[in-house]
Amino acid sequence: MERGFDATTIDAVAEEARVSKLTVYSRYTDKRGLFEAALRREIERWMAPLSHGVEERRNNPSNGSLENWFLNIGRQVQEIGIRPEVIAIMRTLSFQAANFPDLARLAHEEGWGRAVATLARLFDHLIEQGLVRVPDSMVAAETFLNIVVGPLTRLTMFGIPIDEKYRERQLRLAVKLFVNGIKPVDP
């Protein structure tokens, strides 16, 4: 991630990892395979707090307000998204997407798609309990993730510093607007 995909060699990877080139090739057939493994690792790291948070909310529905839950999960997702290694992978993936469309599809389906589906299952559960009103849980989940990570993604991809106070204000307002929009109408 330090040198970029094209400038990185398997020799350099082996040297940095303090293993033989043969060891690297036996595990990853080429740089693309190595990049795919790094991408999958970051997807799992990103999914872990989201999956855990969704399961926790499903198992303990009375554990705090929906707004606080969305704030907490939003912060967790943001924190992962602004890690330098995640930014490096996303930049590399963006640059290499035309060369490796299967990796771009993997990131979209296994990363973003899984995150949306995981959150959508929570929405379905909340709908059943009458706690939220949304016509399409997948669209609601994707909308939530977009408003939480979208602004940060734009900044981080261009290397623009993030003002933490502004980030927190933006997150709080986004969550408040979102939660107010999905609450059931009180007759």
N, C-alpha and C positions, 0 to 999 in steps of 0.2 A: 504494500500500500504506500510505502514511502517513495518508491521510484516510479510507480505507475506500471500498468500491465506490460506495455511494450518494452520498457527499459529493464524489466526484471528478467533475470535468467535463472534457470534451475540451479546453476552453479552458485549463484549468489544466495538463493534460498537455502541450499544445502550448507553453505558456509555459515550463514546466520543461525541456522538451526543446529549447527555443529553435528551434522550427520553426513553420510556419504551421498553423492548424487544418485547412486544406485538405490539407496534407501528411499529417497524422495520419489524416484521413478517407479519403485515397486508399490508405493502407496497411491501415487497420483500419476497417471499416464503422461500428463503434460501440464503446462501452465494453466490451461483452461480447467483441467480437473482440480488443480490446486485452488484456483479461484472459486470454483463451484463449492469446494469443501468450506472455504472461508465464508462464502455467502450463506451456505446452509447453517453454519455455526452462528452467524449473526442473526439469521431468521429465528433460530431457536431461542437465542438470548432475548430477542424482541418479544417473542410469543409468550415466554414464561410468565412475566408479571401480568400480562393481559389474561392468559388462561387461568392463572391462580386467582386473580381478582374477580373474574367472572364466576368461577366456581364458588368462591367465598361468598359472593353476593347472592348466588342462587341458593346456597345452603343456609345462609343467615339473612333473609330478606329484611328483617327488622333492624339490622346492624347499621344504624346511621341513615342519614337522609340520602336520597338519590343524588342530590347536588354534590354533597361531600364525596360520595363514591365516585362520581364522574370526575370531580376535581382530582382525586387521588390517582385514579387510573390514567387520567390525562397527564398528570405530572410524571408518572412512571414511564409512560410511552414516550413523552418528550425527552426525558433524561437519557433514555437509550438512544433515541434518534439523534442526539447532539454529541454522542461520543465520537471522538476522532476516528476510530476504526470504522464506525458505521458510515460516517461522512465519506471517508476514503473509499469504502466499498461502493457506496452509491455513486460517487463521482466516476469511479472506474467503470461501473456497470453502465452508467449513462453514456460514457464515451465508447464502450465496447459493444453496446446493444446491437448495432448493425452487423458487427462481426460474429456475435454469438447471440442470436435472437432466442435460442433455447434458454440461455441464462437469464435474459430479461423476462421471459415467460415464467421461469422458475421463481424469480423474485416476486413477480406479480401474483402468481397463483399460490405459491407456498408461503410467501410473506404476507403481502397485502390481502390476498383472498382468504387465507386462513384467519387472519386477524378480523376481517369483516364477518366471516361466518361464525367465529367464536363469539363476537359481540352480538351478532344477530340472534344467536341462541338465547342469550340473556334477555334481549328484547322480547323474544317470544314468551319467555317465562314471565317477564314483567307484565306483558299484555294479558296473559292468562290470569294473573293476580289482580288485574284492573288498575295497576299502578301507572301505566303509561298508555298512550293512545297514539299508535303509528300505523299507517296503512301497509307499510312494507318494512319489515325488520331489517332486511339487507340494506335497503337504501338508508334507513336511519343509522345503522352501524357505520356505513361508509361515510355518511355525512358527519357523524361525530368524529371519526378519525381524521377526516379532512380538515375540520375546523381546529382540531387540536395540533396536528403535526404539519399541516399545510404551510402556515406562516413560517415555522422554523425551518422547514425543508428549503424553502426559497432562500432564506438567509444563509443557512449552512452550506448549501451547494455553491454559493458565490463567495463564501468566506467572509461574509459580513458579520461583525461581532453582534452578539445578542445582548440586549439590555435586559438584565434579569427582572428588574422592576416592571418594565413594560411587558415582558413575557408573562409574568404572573397576572398583571391586570388583564391582558388579552385572554389568558386562559380562563380567568374567573368570569369575565363577561361572556365569552363563548359558551361556557358551561351553563351559565345562568340563562342565556337566550335559548340554548338547546333544551334544557330541562323544562323551562316554561313552555316551550313549543310542543313537548311530548306529554305533558300532564293531561290527564283526562279532564274534560270540561265538567265543572261542578254544576249539576242541575239546580 
